[in-house]
Amino acid sequence: MERVNLKLYLENVYIMEENERLRRKAQALNQENKALLAKLNTNHAAASSTSTTTQRRPPTAASAAGTGAATLKPGKQQPK
């Protein structure tokens, strides 16, 4: 009976040590995740602020013609 108790005790100690190791690893990963998320949010905010300050030009006539819009000249009908 003592042998069974010792075996169970040692197994329990091993499980508690493994649990503590995994808890520390999870805590470190959580801190790393928070740091990366903060960096991502900072980069995203910086990118958003620069893109809103740049001027966007309206499309030119040449780029609008490439959209497939048909233009009709006065007095001419398009073939059916």
PyMOL Python script that loads the backbone (N, CA, C, O; Angstrom):
from pymol import cmd

cmd.read_pdbstr("""\
ATOM      1  N   MET A   1       0.828  -1.202   0.000  1.00  0.00           N
ATOM      2  CA  MET A   1       0.000   0.000   0.000  1.00  0.00           C
ATOM      3  C   MET A   1       0.869   1.261   0.000  1.00  0.00           C
ATOM      4  O   MET A   1       0.543   2.238  -0.674  1.00  0.00           O
ATOM      5  N   GLU A   2       1.972   1.242   0.753  1.00  0.00           N
ATOM      6  CA  GLU A   2       2.870   2.415   0.783  1.00  0.00           C
ATOM      7  C   GLU A   2       3.470   2.680  -0.592  1.00  0.00           C
ATOM      8  O   GLU A   2       3.661   3.825  -1.003  1.00  0.00           O
ATOM      9  N   ARG A   3       3.759   1.599  -1.280  1.00  0.00           N
ATOM     10  CA  ARG A   3       4.355   1.735  -2.609  1.00  0.00           C
ATOM     11  C   ARG A   3       3.368   2.429  -3.562  1.00  0.00           C
ATOM     12  O   ARG A   3       3.783   3.277  -4.351  1.00  0.00           O
ATOM     13  N   VAL A   4       2.110   2.097  -3.505  1.00  0.00           N
ATOM     14  CA  VAL A   4       1.083   2.712  -4.346  1.00  0.00           C
ATOM     15  C   VAL A   4       0.934   4.188  -3.977  1.00  0.00           C
ATOM     16  O   VAL A   4       0.835   5.045  -4.855  1.00  0.00           O
ATOM     17  N   ASN A   5       0.918   4.480  -2.676  1.00  0.00           N
ATOM     18  CA  ASN A   5       0.819   5.867  -2.228  1.00  0.00           C
ATOM     19  C   ASN A   5       2.009   6.690  -2.702  1.00  0.00           C
ATOM     20  O   ASN A   5       1.830   7.823  -3.150  1.00  0.00           O
ATOM     21  N   LEU A   6       3.214   6.147  -2.613  1.00  0.00           N
ATOM     22  CA  LEU A   6       4.413   6.852  -3.065  1.00  0.00           C
ATOM     23  C   LEU A   6       4.341   7.117  -4.567  1.00  0.00           C
ATOM     24  O   LEU A   6       4.665   8.208  -5.035  1.00  0.00           O
ATOM     25  N   LYS A   7       3.916   6.109  -5.303  1.00  0.00           N
ATOM     26  CA  LYS A   7       3.798   6.272  -6.755  1.00  0.00           C
ATOM     27  C   LYS A   7       2.788   7.375  -7.091  1.00  0.00           C
ATOM     28  O   LYS A   7       3.062   8.222  -7.941  1.00  0.00           O
ATOM     29  N   LEU A   8       1.642   7.373  -6.441  1.00  0.00           N
ATOM     30  CA  LEU A   8       0.627   8.402  -6.688  1.00  0.00           C
ATOM     31  C   LEU A   8       1.125   9.777  -6.249  1.00  0.00           C
ATOM     32  O   LEU A   8       0.857  10.775  -6.918  1.00  0.00           O
ATOM     33  N   TYR A   9       1.843   9.836  -5.135  1.00  0.00           N
ATOM     34  CA  TYR A   9       2.389  11.108  -4.659  1.00  0.00           C
ATOM     35  C   TYR A   9       3.376  11.680  -5.679  1.00  0.00           C
ATOM     36  O   TYR A   9       3.301  12.861  -6.018  1.00  0.00           O
ATOM     37  N   LEU A  10       4.294  10.854  -6.165  1.00  0.00           N
ATOM     38  CA  LEU A  10       5.290  11.317  -7.140  1.00  0.00           C
ATOM     39  C   LEU A  10       4.623  11.740  -8.447  1.00  0.00           C
ATOM     40  O   LEU A  10       5.037  12.719  -9.068  1.00  0.00           O
ATOM     41  N   GLU A  11       3.605  11.014  -8.858  1.00  0.00           N
ATOM     42  CA  GLU A  11       2.867  11.386 -10.063  1.00  0.00           C
ATOM     43  C   GLU A  11       2.166  12.730  -9.867  1.00  0.00           C
ATOM     44  O   GLU A  11       2.140  13.557 -10.778  1.00  0.00           O
ATOM     45  N   ASN A  12       1.607  12.946  -8.696  1.00  0.00           N
ATOM     46  CA  ASN A  12       0.948  14.206  -8.379  1.00  0.00           C
ATOM     47  C   ASN A  12       1.947  15.362  -8.380  1.00  0.00           C
ATOM     48  O   ASN A  12       1.646  16.435  -8.903  1.00  0.00           O
ATOM     49  N   VAL A  13       3.125  15.159  -7.804  1.00  0.00           N
ATOM     50  CA  VAL A  13       4.164  16.193  -7.791  1.00  0.00           C
ATOM     51  C   VAL A  13       4.567  16.542  -9.220  1.00  0.00           C
ATOM     52  O   VAL A  13       4.713  17.717  -9.557  1.00  0.00           O
ATOM     53  N   TYR A  14       4.747  15.529 -10.055  1.00  0.00           N
ATOM     54  CA  TYR A  14       5.108  15.754 -11.449  1.00  0.00           C
ATOM     55  C   TYR A  14       4.027  16.565 -12.164  1.00  0.00           C
ATOM     56  O   TYR A  14       4.336  17.494 -12.910  1.00  0.00           O
ATOM     57  N   ILE A  15       2.764  16.213 -11.937  1.00  0.00           N
ATOM     58  CA  ILE A  15       1.659  16.932 -12.585  1.00  0.00           C
ATOM     59  C   ILE A  15       1.612  18.380 -12.120  1.00  0.00           C
ATOM     60  O   ILE A  15       1.373  19.277 -12.929  1.00  0.00           O
ATOM     61  N   MET A  16       1.835  18.624 -10.831  1.00  0.00           N
ATOM     62  CA  MET A  16       1.812  20.006 -10.316  1.00  0.00           C
ATOM     63  C   MET A  16       2.969  20.824 -10.898  1.00  0.00           C
ATOM     64  O   MET A  16       2.794  22.000 -11.215  1.00  0.00           O
ATOM     65  N   GLU A  17       4.148  20.210 -11.040  1.00  0.00           N
ATOM     66  CA  GLU A  17       5.292  20.914 -11.637  1.00  0.00           C
ATOM     67  C   GLU A  17       5.017  21.239 -13.102  1.00  0.00           C
ATOM     68  O   GLU A  17       5.315  22.340 -13.567  1.00  0.00           O
ATOM     69  N   GLU A  18       4.450  20.282 -13.821  1.00  0.00           N
ATOM     70  CA  GLU A  18       4.106  20.500 -15.228  1.00  0.00           C
ATOM     71  C   GLU A  18       3.049  21.603 -15.360  1.00  0.00           C
ATOM     72  O   GLU A  18       3.120  22.436 -16.264  1.00  0.00           O
ATOM     73  N   ASN A  19       2.090  21.599 -14.469  1.00  0.00           N
ATOM     74  CA  ASN A  19       1.053  22.617 -14.463  1.00  0.00           C
ATOM     75  C   ASN A  19       1.664  24.005 -14.246  1.00  0.00           C
ATOM     76  O   ASN A  19       1.290  24.959 -14.928  1.00  0.00           O
ATOM     77  N   GLU A  20       2.583  24.120 -13.320  1.00  0.00           N
ATOM     78  CA  GLU A  20       3.245  25.407 -13.050  1.00  0.00           C
ATOM     79  C   GLU A  20       4.058  25.866 -14.264  1.00  0.00           C
ATOM     80  O   GLU A  20       4.048  27.044 -14.619  1.00  0.00           O
ATOM     81  N   ARG A  21       4.758  24.926 -14.892  1.00  0.00           N
ATOM     82  CA  ARG A  21       5.551  25.263 -16.088  1.00  0.00           C
ATOM     83  C   ARG A  21       4.637  25.773 -17.200  1.00  0.00           C
ATOM     84  O   ARG A  21       4.948  26.770 -17.852  1.00  0.00           O
ATOM     85  N   LEU A  22       3.523  25.101 -17.417  1.00  0.00           N
ATOM     86  CA  LEU A  22       2.587  25.512 -18.460  1.00  0.00           C
ATOM     87  C   LEU A  22       1.920  26.841 -18.117  1.00  0.00           C
ATOM     88  O   LEU A  22       1.648  27.641 -19.012  1.00  0.00           O
ATOM     89  N   ARG A  23       1.654  27.085 -16.846  1.00  0.00           N
ATOM     90  CA  ARG A  23       1.055  28.356 -16.427  1.00  0.00           C
ATOM     91  C   ARG A  23       2.005  29.509 -16.731  1.00  0.00           C
ATOM     92  O   ARG A  23       1.587  30.554 -17.229  1.00  0.00           O
ATOM     93  N   ARG A  24       3.303  29.309 -16.424  1.00  0.00           N
ATOM     94  CA  ARG A  24       4.294  30.364 -16.718  1.00  0.00           C
ATOM     95  C   ARG A  24       4.420  30.593 -18.220  1.00  0.00           C
ATOM     96  O   ARG A  24       4.542  31.733 -18.668  1.00  0.00           O
ATOM     97  N   LYS A  25       4.392  29.511 -18.997  1.00  0.00           N
ATOM     98  CA  LYS A  25       4.485  29.640 -20.453  1.00  0.00           C
ATOM     99  C   LYS A  25       3.270  30.383 -21.002  1.00  0.00           C
ATOM    100  O   LYS A  25       3.416  31.239 -21.875  1.00  0.00           O
ATOM    101  N   ALA A  26       2.092  30.073 -20.512  1.00  0.00           N
ATOM    102  CA  ALA A  26       0.870  30.751 -20.961  1.00  0.00           C
ATOM    103  C   ALA A  26       0.919  32.232 -20.599  1.00  0.00           C
ATOM    104  O   ALA A  26       0.493  33.082 -21.381  1.00  0.00           O
ATOM    105  N   GLN A  27       1.437  32.537 -19.420  1.00  0.00           N
ATOM    106  CA  GLN A  27       1.548  33.933 -18.997  1.00  0.00           C
ATOM    107  C   GLN A  27       2.503  34.700 -19.910  1.00  0.00           C
ATOM    108  O   GLN A  27       2.219  35.832 -20.302  1.00  0.00           O
ATOM    109  N   ALA A  28       3.641  34.079 -20.250  1.00  0.00           N
ATOM    110  CA  ALA A  28       4.604  34.727 -21.145  1.00  0.00           C
ATOM    111  C   ALA A  28       3.995  34.937 -22.530  1.00  0.00           C
ATOM    112  O   ALA A  28       4.186  35.995 -23.130  1.00  0.00           O
ATOM    113  N   LEU A  29       3.269  33.950 -23.043  1.00  0.00           N
ATOM    114  CA  LEU A  29       2.632  34.082 -24.355  1.00  0.00           C
ATOM    115  C   LEU A  29       1.559  35.159 -24.338  1.00  0.00           C
ATOM    116  O   LEU A  29       1.384  35.877 -25.323  1.00  0.00           O
ATOM    117  N   ASN A  30       0.848  35.276 -23.239  1.00  0.00           N
ATOM    118  CA  ASN A  30      -0.175  36.309 -23.114  1.00  0.00           C
ATOM    119  C   ASN A  30       0.463  37.702 -23.142  1.00  0.00           C
ATOM    120  O   ASN A  30      -0.051  38.611 -23.795  1.00  0.00           O
ATOM    121  N   GLN A  31       1.578  37.864 -22.436  1.00  0.00           N
ATOM    122  CA  GLN A  31       2.275  39.157 -22.450  1.00  0.00           C
ATOM    123  C   GLN A  31       2.798  39.475 -23.846  1.00  0.00           C
ATOM    124  O   GLN A  31       2.699  40.612 -24.308  1.00  0.00           O
ATOM    125  N   GLU A  32       3.357  38.466 -24.518  1.00  0.00           N
ATOM    126  CA  GLU A  32       3.850  38.671 -25.884  1.00  0.00           C
ATOM    127  C   GLU A  32       2.717  39.051 -26.816  1.00  0.00           C
ATOM    128  O   GLU A  32       2.876  39.928 -27.665  1.00  0.00           O
ATOM    129  N   ASN A  33       1.575  38.399 -26.667  1.00  0.00           N
ATOM    130  CA  ASN A  33       0.406  38.694 -27.488  1.00  0.00           C
ATOM    131  C   ASN A  33      -0.056  40.132 -27.277  1.00  0.00           C
ATOM    132  O   ASN A  33      -0.364  40.832 -28.242  1.00  0.00           O
ATOM    133  N   LYS A  34      -0.106  40.574 -26.032  1.00  0.00           N
ATOM    134  CA  LYS A  34      -0.514  41.946 -25.746  1.00  0.00           C
ATOM    135  C   LYS A  34       0.465  42.950 -26.346  1.00  0.00           C
ATOM    136  O   LYS A  34       0.044  43.978 -26.877  1.00  0.00           O
ATOM    137  N   ALA A  35       1.772  42.664 -26.268  1.00  0.00           N
ATOM    138  CA  ALA A  35       2.770  43.566 -26.835  1.00  0.00           C
ATOM    139  C   ALA A  35       2.633  43.649 -28.358  1.00  0.00           C
ATOM    140  O   ALA A  35       2.703  44.735 -28.932  1.00  0.00           O
ATOM    141  N   LEU A  36       2.439  42.506 -29.005  1.00  0.00           N
ATOM    142  CA  LEU A  36       2.283  42.496 -30.463  1.00  0.00           C
ATOM    143  C   LEU A  36       1.003  43.204 -30.888  1.00  0.00           C
ATOM    144  O   LEU A  36       0.986  43.904 -31.900  1.00  0.00           O
ATOM    145  N   LEU A  37      -0.063  43.026 -30.122  1.00  0.00           N
ATOM    146  CA  LEU A  37      -1.324  43.699 -30.440  1.00  0.00           C
ATOM    147  C   LEU A  37      -1.184  45.211 -30.302  1.00  0.00           C
ATOM    148  O   LEU A  37      -1.706  45.963 -31.126  1.00  0.00           O
ATOM    149  N   ALA A  38      -0.478  45.659 -29.262  1.00  0.00           N
ATOM    150  CA  ALA A  38      -0.256  47.093 -29.082  1.00  0.00           C
ATOM    151  C   ALA A  38       0.571  47.650 -30.242  1.00  0.00           C
ATOM    152  O   ALA A  38       0.292  48.741 -30.741  1.00  0.00           O
ATOM    153  N   LYS A  39       1.591  46.897 -30.670  1.00  0.00           N
ATOM    154  CA  LYS A  39       2.424  47.337 -31.799  1.00  0.00           C
ATOM    155  C   LYS A  39       1.599  47.392 -33.084  1.00  0.00           C
ATOM    156  O   LYS A  39       1.727  48.333 -33.868  1.00  0.00           O
ATOM    157  N   LEU A  40       0.757  46.386 -33.297  1.00  0.00           N
ATOM    158  CA  LEU A  40      -0.100  46.363 -34.481  1.00  0.00           C
ATOM    159  C   LEU A  40      -1.051  47.550 -34.485  1.00  0.00           C
ATOM    160  O   LEU A  40      -1.237  48.197 -35.515  1.00  0.00           O
ATOM    161  N   ASN A  41      -1.654  47.836 -33.337  1.00  0.00           N
ATOM    162  CA  ASN A  41      -2.575  48.973 -33.251  1.00  0.00           C
ATOM    163  C   ASN A  41      -1.845  50.291 -33.494  1.00  0.00           C
ATOM    164  O   ASN A  41      -2.390  51.193 -34.130  1.00  0.00           O
ATOM    165  N   THR A  42      -0.629  50.407 -32.998  1.00  0.00           N
ATOM    166  CA  THR A  42       0.166  51.618 -33.219  1.00  0.00           C
ATOM    167  C   THR A  42       0.482  51.779 -34.705  1.00  0.00           C
ATOM    168  O   THR A  42       0.340  52.866 -35.264  1.00  0.00           O
ATOM    169  N   ASN A  43       0.912  50.686 -35.338  1.00  0.00           N
ATOM    170  CA  ASN A  43       1.224  50.739 -36.771  1.00  0.00           C
ATOM    171  C   ASN A  43      -0.019  51.041 -37.599  1.00  0.00           C
ATOM    172  O   ASN A  43       0.043  51.797 -38.569  1.00  0.00           O
ATOM    173  N   HIS A  44      -1.137  50.453 -37.217  1.00  0.00           N
ATOM    174  CA  HIS A  44      -2.382  50.687 -37.943  1.00  0.00           C
ATOM    175  C   HIS A  44      -2.834  52.141 -37.793  1.00  0.00           C
ATOM    176  O   HIS A  44      -3.284  52.757 -38.759  1.00  0.00           O
ATOM    177  N   ALA A  45      -2.713  52.680 -36.596  1.00  0.00           N
ATOM    178  CA  ALA A  45      -3.109  54.077 -36.366  1.00  0.00           C
ATOM    179  C   ALA A  45      -2.204  55.017 -37.154  1.00  0.00           C
ATOM    180  O   ALA A  45      -2.675  56.007 -37.714  1.00  0.00           O
ATOM    181  N   ALA A  46      -0.909  54.715 -37.200  1.00  0.00           N
ATOM    182  CA  ALA A  46       0.020  55.550 -37.951  1.00  0.00           C
ATOM    183  C   ALA A  46      -0.296  55.488 -39.448  1.00  0.00           C
ATOM    184  O   ALA A  46      -0.273  56.507 -40.138  1.00  0.00           O
ATOM    185  N   ALA A  47      -0.588  54.293 -39.937  1.00  0.00           N
ATOM    186  CA  ALA A  47      -0.905  54.138 -41.359  1.00  0.00           C
ATOM    187  C   ALA A  47      -2.219  54.842 -41.690  1.00  0.00           C
ATOM    188  O   ALA A  47      -2.342  55.454 -42.752  1.00  0.00           O
ATOM    189  N   SER A  48      -3.177  54.763 -40.814  1.00  0.00           N
ATOM    190  CA  SER A  48      -4.468  55.413 -41.057  1.00  0.00           C
ATOM    191  C   SER A  48      -4.325  56.921 -41.080  1.00  0.00           C
ATOM    192  O   SER A  48      -4.948  57.594 -41.900  1.00  0.00           O
ATOM    193  N   SER A  49      -3.513  57.452 -40.190  1.00  0.00           N
ATOM    194  CA  SER A  49      -3.367  58.907 -40.137  1.00  0.00           C
ATOM    195  C   SER A  49      -2.632  59.434 -41.366  1.00  0.00           C
ATOM    196  O   SER A  49      -2.924  60.540 -41.821  1.00  0.00           O
ATOM    197  N   THR A  50      -1.692  58.678 -41.909  1.00  0.00           N
ATOM    198  CA  THR A  50      -0.989  59.156 -43.099  1.00  0.00           C
ATOM    199  C   THR A  50      -1.856  59.016 -44.342  1.00  0.00           C
ATOM    200  O   THR A  50      -1.764  59.846 -45.247  1.00  0.00           O
ATOM    201  N   SER A  51      -2.697  57.983 -44.408  1.00  0.00           N
ATOM    202  CA  SER A  51      -3.518  57.816 -45.606  1.00  0.00           C
ATOM    203  C   SER A  51      -4.661  58.824 -45.654  1.00  0.00           C
ATOM    204  O   SER A  51      -5.127  59.162 -46.742  1.00  0.00           O
ATOM    205  N   THR A  52      -5.119  59.307 -44.515  1.00  0.00           N
ATOM    206  CA  THR A  52      -6.204  60.281 -44.534  1.00  0.00           C
ATOM    207  C   THR A  52      -5.696  61.682 -44.843  1.00  0.00           C
ATOM    208  O   THR A  52      -6.476  62.547 -45.241  1.00  0.00           O
ATOM    209  N   THR A  53      -4.406  61.916 -44.666  1.00  0.00           N
ATOM    210  CA  THR A  53      -3.869  63.249 -44.933  1.00  0.00           C
ATOM    211  C   THR A  53      -3.415  63.406 -46.374  1.00  0.00           C
ATOM    212  O   THR A  53      -3.214  64.530 -46.835  1.00  0.00           O
ATOM    213  N   THR A  54      -3.248  62.298 -47.100  1.00  0.00           N
ATOM    214  CA  THR A  54      -2.819  62.412 -48.496  1.00  0.00           C
ATOM    215  C   THR A  54      -4.012  62.745 -49.368  1.00  0.00           C
ATOM    216  O   THR A  54      -5.128  62.289 -49.118  1.00  0.00           O
ATOM    217  N   GLN A  55      -3.766  63.542 -50.391  1.00  0.00           N
ATOM    218  CA  GLN A  55      -4.822  63.949 -51.317  1.00  0.00           C
ATOM    219  C   GLN A  55      -5.015  62.845 -52.346  1.00  0.00           C
ATOM    220  O   GLN A  55      -4.043  62.277 -52.844  1.00  0.00           O
ATOM    221  N   ARG A  56      -6.247  62.547 -52.658  1.00  0.00           N
ATOM    222  CA  ARG A  56      -6.542  61.576 -53.708  1.00  0.00           C
ATOM    223  C   ARG A  56      -7.062  62.325 -54.926  1.00  0.00           C
ATOM    224  O   ARG A  56      -7.959  63.163 -54.834  1.00  0.00           O
ATOM    225  N   ARG A  57      -6.462  61.993 -56.086  1.00  0.00           N
ATOM    226  CA  ARG A  57      -6.872  62.657 -57.320  1.00  0.00           C
ATOM    227  C   ARG A  57      -8.080  61.950 -57.909  1.00  0.00           C
ATOM    228  O   ARG A  57      -8.196  60.728 -57.814  1.00  0.00           O
ATOM    229  N   PRO A  58      -8.989  62.720 -58.523  1.00  0.00           N
ATOM    230  CA  PRO A  58     -10.128  62.079 -59.196  1.00  0.00           C
ATOM    231  C   PRO A  58      -9.643  61.349 -60.434  1.00  0.00           C
ATOM    232  O   PRO A  58      -8.584  61.684 -60.965  1.00  0.00           O
ATOM    233  N   PRO A  59     -10.393  60.357 -60.910  1.00  0.00           N
ATOM    234  CA  PRO A  59      -9.958  59.612 -62.102  1.00  0.00           C
ATOM    235  C   PRO A  59      -9.909  60.523 -63.327  1.00  0.00           C
ATOM    236  O   PRO A  59     -10.729  61.426 -63.490  1.00  0.00           O
ATOM    237  N   THR A  60      -8.935  60.261 -64.169  1.00  0.00           N
ATOM    238  CA  THR A  60      -8.792  61.050 -65.389  1.00  0.00           C
ATOM    239  C   THR A  60      -9.722  60.495 -66.460  1.00  0.00           C
ATOM    240  O   THR A  60     -10.280  59.411 -66.295  1.00  0.00           O
ATOM    241  N   ALA A  61      -9.894  61.230 -67.556  1.00  0.00           N
ATOM    242  CA  ALA A  61     -10.758  60.804 -68.658  1.00  0.00           C
ATOM    243  C   ALA A  61     -10.234  59.505 -69.262  1.00  0.00           C
ATOM    244  O   ALA A  61     -11.019  58.645 -69.661  1.00  0.00           O
ATOM    245  N   ALA A  62      -8.921  59.359 -69.331  1.00  0.00           N
ATOM    246  CA  ALA A  62      -8.339  58.154 -69.915  1.00  0.00           C
ATOM    247  C   ALA A  62      -8.644  56.933 -69.049  1.00  0.00           C
ATOM    248  O   ALA A  62      -8.937  55.858 -69.573  1.00  0.00           O
ATOM    249  N   SER A  63      -8.576  57.089 -67.747  1.00  0.00           N
ATOM    250  CA  SER A  63      -8.851  55.942 -66.889  1.00  0.00           C
ATOM    251  C   SER A  63     -10.341  55.643 -66.852  1.00  0.00           C
ATOM    252  O   SER A  63     -10.724  54.486 -66.678  1.00  0.00           O
ATOM    253  N   ALA A  64     -11.189  56.643 -67.010  1.00  0.00           N
ATOM    254  CA  ALA A  64     -12.632  56.413 -67.028  1.00  0.00           C
ATOM    255  C   ALA A  64     -13.040  55.699 -68.304  1.00  0.00           C
ATOM    256  O   ALA A  64     -13.981  54.905 -68.285  1.00  0.00           O
ATOM    257  N   ALA A  65     -12.351  55.963 -69.425  1.00  0.00           N
ATOM    258  CA  ALA A  65     -12.682  55.316 -70.689  1.00  0.00           C
ATOM    259  C   ALA A  65     -12.369  53.835 -70.627  1.00  0.00           C
ATOM    260  O   ALA A  65     -12.998  53.041 -71.326  1.00  0.00           O
ATOM    261  N   GLY A  66     -11.420  53.454 -69.812  1.00  0.00           N
ATOM    262  CA  GLY A  66     -11.055  52.059 -69.686  1.00  0.00           C
ATOM    263  C   GLY A  66     -12.053  51.263 -68.879  1.00  0.00           C
ATOM    264  O   GLY A  66     -11.875  50.055 -68.725  1.00  0.00           O
ATOM    265  N   THR A  67     -13.094  51.883 -68.357  1.00  0.00           N
ATOM    266  CA  THR A  67     -14.062  51.170 -67.534  1.00  0.00           C
ATOM    267  C   THR A  67     -15.107  50.459 -68.355  1.00  0.00           C
ATOM    268  O   THR A  67     -15.933  49.741 -67.790  1.00  0.00           O
ATOM    269  N   GLY A  68     -15.111  50.623 -69.649  1.00  0.00           N
ATOM    270  CA  GLY A  68     -16.071  49.948 -70.509  1.00  0.00           C
ATOM    271  C   GLY A  68     -17.331  50.759 -70.757  1.00  0.00           C
ATOM    272  O   GLY A  68     -18.294  50.233 -71.316  1.00  0.00           O
ATOM    273  N   ALA A  69     -17.352  51.995 -70.366  1.00  0.00           N
ATOM    274  CA  ALA A  69     -18.537  52.830 -70.592  1.00  0.00           C
ATOM    275  C   ALA A  69     -18.578  53.216 -72.064  1.00  0.00           C
ATOM    276  O   ALA A  69     -17.591  53.716 -72.604  1.00  0.00           O
ATOM    277  N   ALA A  70     -19.717  52.986 -72.717  1.00  0.00           N
ATOM    278  CA  ALA A  70     -19.852  53.307 -74.136  1.00  0.00           C
ATOM    279  C   ALA A  70     -20.166  54.788 -74.288  1.00  0.00           C
ATOM    280  O   ALA A  70     -20.998  55.342 -73.570  1.00  0.00           O
ATOM    281  N   THR A  71     -19.488  55.408 -75.227  1.00  0.00           N
ATOM    282  CA  THR A  71     -19.760  56.823 -75.500  1.00  0.00           C
ATOM    283  C   THR A  71     -20.410  56.922 -76.865  1.00  0.00           C
ATOM    284  O   THR A  71     -19.947  56.297 -77.819  1.00  0.00           O
ATOM    285  N   LEU A  72     -21.454  57.681 -76.968  1.00  0.00           N
ATOM    286  CA  LEU A  72     -22.156  57.888 -78.231  1.00  0.00           C
ATOM    287  C   LEU A  72     -21.935  59.304 -78.693  1.00  0.00           C
ATOM    288  O   LEU A  72     -21.972  60.250 -77.906  1.00  0.00           O
ATOM    289  N   LYS A  73     -21.703  59.437 -79.997  1.00  0.00           N
ATOM    290  CA  LYS A  73     -21.558  60.761 -80.578  1.00  0.00           C
ATOM    291  C   LYS A  73     -22.930  61.228 -81.028  1.00  0.00           C
ATOM    292  O   LYS A  73     -23.742  60.418 -81.476  1.00  0.00           O
ATOM    293  N   PRO A  74     -23.200  62.513 -80.917  1.00  0.00           N
ATOM    294  CA  PRO A  74     -24.514  63.009 -81.357  1.00  0.00           C
ATOM    295  C   PRO A  74     -24.750  62.699 -82.833  1.00  0.00           C
ATOM    296  O   PRO A  74     -23.848  62.838 -83.659  1.00  0.00           O
ATOM    297  N   GLY A  75     -25.984  62.275 -83.156  1.00  0.00           N
ATOM    298  CA  GLY A  75     -26.356  62.018 -84.527  1.00  0.00           C
ATOM    299  C   GLY A  75     -26.037  60.609 -84.998  1.00  0.00           C
ATOM    300  O   GLY A  75     -26.493  60.227 -86.076  1.00  0.00           O
ATOM    301  N   LYS A  76     -25.294  59.832 -84.265  1.00  0.00           N
ATOM    302  CA  LYS A  76     -24.980  58.459 -84.672  1.00  0.00           C
ATOM    303  C   LYS A  76     -25.625  57.512 -83.671  1.00  0.00           C
ATOM    304  O   LYS A  76     -25.667  57.772 -82.469  1.00  0.00           O
ATOM    305  N   GLN A  77     -26.123  56.411 -84.204  1.00  0.00           N
ATOM    306  CA  GLN A  77     -26.725  55.407 -83.348  1.00  0.00           C
ATOM    307  C   GLN A  77     -25.789  54.217 -83.250  1.00  0.00           C
ATOM    308  O   GLN A  77     -25.044  53.896 -84.177  1.00  0.00           O
ATOM    309  N   GLN A  78     -25.852  53.597 -82.133  1.00  0.00           N
ATOM    310  CA  GLN A  78     -25.025  52.430 -81.921  1.00  0.00           C
ATOM    311  C   GLN A  78     -25.690  51.230 -82.599  1.00  0.00           C
ATOM    312  O   GLN A  78     -26.904  51.070 -82.475  1.00  0.00           O
ATOM    313  N   PRO A  79     -24.940  50.378 -83.313  1.00  0.00           N
ATOM    314  CA  PRO A  79     -25.541  49.222 -83.984  1.00  0.00           C
ATOM    315  C   PRO A  79     -26.134  48.271 -82.965  1.00  0.00           C
ATOM    316  O   PRO A  79     -25.625  48.094 -81.858  1.00  0.00           O
ATOM    317  N   LYS A  80     -27.272  47.646 -83.405  1.00  0.00           N
ATOM    318  CA  LYS A  80     -27.960  46.717 -82.499  1.00  0.00           C
ATOM    319  C   LYS A  80     -27.629  45.296 -82.808  1.00  0.00           C
ATOM    320  O   LYS A  80     -28.124  44.387 -82.141  1.00  0.00           O
TER     321      LYS A  80
END
""", "prot")
cmd.dss("prot")
cmd.show_as("cartoon", "prot")
cmd.util.cbc("prot")
cmd.orient("prot")
